[in-house]
């Protein structure tokens, strides 16, 4: 059943990736991804979904080999330029599609009829010290200025899937993020918070 549901998830994501609506919703300008490029829209998204373990250039070369295009050489610069034309909301939309399809499976795990969800927040060190990131999210000084963000996640404990995540500035309170997670939940969900979430607004 799980294997069958996995096929449905992959198929639905594939249809979304290749849909014109998804392209139009997630490119910066209507002129982006209109001409034939070395790294077209769908290939760019698929590459960015993959976990990068080696250097960026090695991963790009390996990716082109996987899609049977060994004649095309993608440079790090070409990749960076293409990435600038893609809205980050594309990955949010794909993740929501995955989650929606996942929970159509009747065999998902529950405890006494409840979906068990845990919410927690944390500070996240961002991967680069660019001025743009520091201006956008904020910094925390710990001997050196480090760009950080406030992250919060709502996690389905039994099925091991993140239902909702939020990445925001350091000025955002994790309680406010927790309230927004509730928009992704429904009747039949049992939500677990630690003692740091004691607040009137949850009652």
Secondary structure, DSSP 8 states (H G I E B T S, - for coil): -HHHHHHHHHHHHHHHHT-HHHHHHSBSSTTTT-S--TT-HHHHHHHHHS---S-HHHHHHHHHHHTT-TT----HHHHHHHHTTB-THHHHHHHHHHHHHHTT-TT---BTTBEEEEEEEEEEE-S---HHHHHHH-EEESSSEEEEEEEEEEEETTTTEEEEEEEE-TTS-HHHHHHHHGGG--TTEEEE--GGG--GGG-
